[in-house]
Amino acid sequence: MNLKQKLKNNQLTIGSWITIAHYSVVEIMASAGFEWLVVDMEHTSISLNEAQILINTIQSKNLKALVRVSKNEEVIIKKVLDMGADGIIVPMIKSKDDVKKAINFAKYPPIGKRGVGLYRASKYGVKFEEYKKWVEEELVIIAQIEHIDGVNNIEEILQVEGIDGTIIGPYDLSGSMGFPGEYYRKDVKKAIKKVKDACKKYNKSYGFHVIESDPNYLKQKIEEGATFLAYS
């Protein structure tokens, strides 16, 4: 079963974050049993060239390669997808318009507005028809909810067709409420619960970035119902 289908079925899937641009990090992480790894291009110095090497290495280990893009912007999204990423995590989704924009950038017409680039994903143009089908059947688009505006608009966000799931960024979410890093405050927990409850209502995958390396925090999130978990 592919990752998109697991997200649709709300089945538990666990991955992790790559912030250091060296293939050895991927090889070490791949041995830990994760299903996917995220190349972080928002808060690191990872370049496009380095991201391509990391994507290739992740996929060579039979893991899904996701990219947290630097912003919700056309060029970076189509570049990482043309490079062959299995999906994108789009930061700072605050509204349904933000989601629609990301889907437009990621999908070809008539659904989206993505331009055609005959690069690695389509086997340099030789397999474009197969890749076009793959985009509809397997490409993963995750909305990162990390601002209180996104929390307040979560129901309309989840109703946009084409979104595969969410992931909460607890540091930025707490920061948007005036308390960066204090994501165990009652008001921040209440905001997180609002996202979780909305995901349950609309049968969308509820994700969370577990920052702590203590596995008890991961177990806690699983017990809370999170199904798309980035661990540490």
C-alpha positions as CSV (number, residue, x, y, z in Angstrom):
1,M,0.0,0.0,0.0
2,N,1.4,3.4,-1.0
3,L,1.8,6.3,1.4
4,K,-1.1,8.2,-0.1
5,Q,-3.5,5.3,0.5
6,K,-2.3,4.9,4.1
7,L,-3.0,8.6,4.7
8,K,-6.5,8.2,3.1
9,N,-7.2,5.2,5.4
10,N,-5.8,7.0,8.5
11,Q,-3.3,4.2,9.0
12,L,-0.3,5.0,11.2
13,T,2.9,5.9,9.3
14,I,6.1,7.2,11.0
15,G,9.0,9.1,9.4
16,S,11.6,11.6,10.4
17,W,13.4,14.8,9.4
18,I,16.6,15.3,7.5
19,T,18.4,18.6,8.2
20,I,22.0,17.7,7.4
21,A,22.8,17.4,3.7
22,H,24.8,14.2,3.7
23,Y,23.8,10.8,2.3
24,S,25.2,9.0,5.4
25,V,22.5,10.6,7.5
26,V,19.9,9.0,5.2
27,E,21.6,5.6,5.4
28,I,21.7,5.8,9.2
29,M,18.0,6.9,9.4
30,A,16.9,4.2,6.9
31,S,18.2,1.5,9.2
32,A,15.8,2.7,11.9
33,G,12.6,1.5,10.2
34,F,11.0,4.7,9.2
35,E,8.7,4.7,6.2
36,W,9.5,8.1,4.9
37,L,12.1,10.9,5.4
38,V,11.5,14.6,5.0
39,V,14.2,16.8,3.4
40,D,13.9,20.2,5.2
41,M,14.5,23.0,2.8
42,E,12.8,25.7,4.9
43,H,15.1,25.9,8.0
44,T,18.4,24.4,6.7
45,S,21.1,25.2,4.3
46,I,20.2,22.2,2.1
47,S,20.5,23.3,-1.6
48,L,18.5,22.0,-4.5
49,N,21.5,20.0,-5.7
50,E,21.9,18.5,-2.2
51,A,18.2,17.8,-2.0
52,Q,18.3,15.8,-5.2
53,I,21.1,13.6,-3.8
54,L,19.1,13.1,-0.6
55,I,15.9,12.2,-2.5
56,N,17.8,9.7,-4.6
57,T,19.4,8.1,-1.6
58,I,16.1,8.0,0.4
59,Q,14.4,6.2,-2.5
60,S,17.3,3.8,-3.0
61,K,16.6,2.6,0.5
62,N,12.9,2.0,-0.4
63,L,11.6,4.9,1.7
64,K,9.4,7.7,0.5
65,A,11.2,11.0,0.0
66,L,9.2,14.0,1.1
67,V,10.4,17.6,0.9
68,R,9.3,20.4,3.3
69,V,9.6,23.2,0.8
70,S,10.9,26.6,1.7
71,K,7.6,28.3,1.1
72,N,4.2,27.9,-0.7
73,E,5.7,29.0,-4.0
74,E,5.5,27.7,-7.5
75,V,9.1,27.4,-8.5
76,I,10.4,25.5,-5.4
77,I,7.4,23.1,-5.5
78,K,7.7,22.2,-9.1
79,K,11.5,21.9,-8.9
80,V,11.5,19.3,-6.0
81,L,8.6,17.4,-7.7
82,D,10.4,17.3,-11.0
83,M,13.5,16.1,-9.1
84,G,11.3,13.1,-8.1
85,A,10.1,13.8,-4.6
86,D,7.2,11.5,-3.5
87,G,5.5,14.4,-1.9
88,I,5.7,17.8,-0.3
89,I,5.0,19.3,3.1
90,V,3.9,22.9,2.6
91,P,4.7,25.3,5.6
92,M,2.5,28.0,7.1
93,I,-0.9,26.9,5.6
94,K,-3.3,29.4,7.0
95,S,-6.4,29.2,4.8
96,K,-8.2,27.2,2.1
97,D,-6.6,29.6,-0.5
98,D,-3.2,28.6,0.7
99,V,-4.0,24.9,0.1
100,K,-5.5,25.6,-3.3
101,K,-2.4,27.4,-4.3
102,A,-0.2,24.5,-3.2
103,I,-2.3,22.0,-5.2
104,N,-2.2,24.2,-8.2
105,F,1.6,24.3,-8.1
106,A,1.9,20.5,-7.6
107,K,-0.7,19.1,-10.0
108,Y,-1.0,19.3,-13.8
109,P,-4.0,20.7,-15.6
110,P,-7.0,20.4,-15.5
111,I,-6.7,20.0,-11.7
112,G,-3.8,22.3,-11.2
113,K,-1.5,24.7,-13.1
114,R,1.9,23.0,-12.8
115,G,4.1,23.4,-15.8
116,V,5.7,20.3,-17.4
117,G,9.4,19.7,-16.8
118,L,11.0,16.7,-18.5
119,Y,13.4,15.9,-15.7
120,R,14.1,13.0,-13.3
121,A,10.5,12.3,-12.1
122,S,9.4,11.6,-15.7
123,K,12.6,9.7,-16.5
124,Y,13.7,12.8,-18.4
125,G,10.5,12.8,-20.5
126,V,10.5,9.2,-21.6
127,K,7.9,8.2,-19.0
128,F,5.8,11.4,-18.8
129,E,2.4,9.7,-19.3
130,E,3.2,7.3,-16.5
131,Y,4.4,10.1,-14.2
132,K,1.2,12.1,-14.9
133,K,-0.8,9.1,-13.8
134,W,1.5,8.7,-10.7
135,V,0.9,12.3,-9.7
136,E,-2.8,11.6,-9.4
137,E,-2.5,8.2,-7.7
138,E,0.5,8.6,-5.4
139,L,1.7,12.2,-5.0
140,V,1.3,13.3,-1.4
141,I,0.5,16.9,-0.4
142,I,0.6,17.7,3.4
143,A,-0.5,21.0,4.9
144,Q,1.6,22.1,7.7
145,I,-0.5,23.8,10.4
146,E,1.8,26.0,12.4
147,H,-0.1,29.2,12.8
148,I,-3.1,30.1,14.8
149,D,-4.8,31.3,11.6
150,G,-4.5,27.8,10.2
151,V,-6.1,26.4,13.4
152,N,-9.0,28.9,13.2
153,N,-9.5,28.0,9.5
154,I,-8.8,24.3,9.9
155,E,-12.3,23.1,8.8
156,E,-12.2,25.0,5.5
157,I,-8.6,23.9,4.9
158,L,-9.5,20.2,5.4
159,Q,-12.4,20.4,2.9
160,V,-10.2,21.4,0.0
161,E,-10.0,18.4,-2.4
162,G,-6.4,17.3,-3.0
163,I,-5.0,17.6,0.5
164,D,-3.7,14.3,1.9
165,G,-3.2,15.2,5.5
166,T,-1.8,17.7,8.0
167,I,1.1,18.0,10.3
168,I,1.3,20.4,13.2
169,G,4.5,22.3,13.7
170,P,4.3,22.9,17.5
171,Y,7.1,25.5,17.8
172,D,5.8,27.9,15.2
173,L,2.2,27.3,16.3
174,S,3.0,28.3,19.9
175,G,5.1,31.2,18.5
176,S,2.1,32.5,16.5
177,M,0.2,32.6,19.8
178,G,3.0,34.7,21.4
179,F,4.9,31.9,23.2
180,P,7.5,30.3,20.9
181,G,8.5,26.9,22.1
182,E,5.9,26.7,24.9
183,Y,3.7,24.2,23.2
184,Y,2.6,22.6,26.4
185,R,0.6,25.6,27.5
186,K,-3.1,25.0,27.9
187,D,-4.1,27.4,25.1
188,V,-1.7,25.9,22.7
189,K,-2.9,22.4,23.6
190,K,-6.4,23.6,23.0
191,A,-5.5,24.8,19.5
192,I,-3.8,21.5,18.7
193,K,-6.9,19.6,19.9
194,K,-9.0,21.7,17.6
195,V,-6.9,20.5,14.6
196,K,-7.1,16.9,15.8
197,D,-10.9,17.0,16.2
198,A,-11.4,18.6,12.8
199,C,-9.2,15.9,11.2
200,K,-11.3,13.3,12.8
201,K,-14.6,15.0,11.7
202,Y,-13.4,15.2,8.1
203,N,-11.5,11.9,8.1
204,K,-8.2,13.4,7.3
205,S,-4.8,12.2,8.5
206,Y,-3.8,14.1,11.7
207,G,0.0,14.6,11.8
208,F,2.4,15.9,14.4
209,H,6.1,16.7,14.5
210,V,7.4,15.0,17.7
211,I,10.4,17.0,18.6
212,E,11.6,15.1,21.7
213,S,13.6,11.9,21.1
214,D,12.0,10.2,24.0
215,P,9.8,7.4,22.5
216,N,7.2,8.0,25.2
217,Y,6.2,11.2,23.5
218,L,5.7,9.4,20.2
219,K,3.5,6.8,22.0
220,Q,1.5,9.6,23.5
221,K,0.7,11.1,20.1
222,I,-0.2,7.6,18.7
223,E,-2.6,7.2,21.6
224,E,-4.1,10.6,20.9
225,G,-4.9,9.5,17.3
226,A,-2.1,11.0,15.3
227,T,-1.4,8.9,12.2
228,F,1.2,10.9,10.3
229,L,4.1,11.3,12.7
230,A,7.5,12.8,12.2
231,Y,9.7,11.5,15.0
232,S,12.5,13.7,16.4
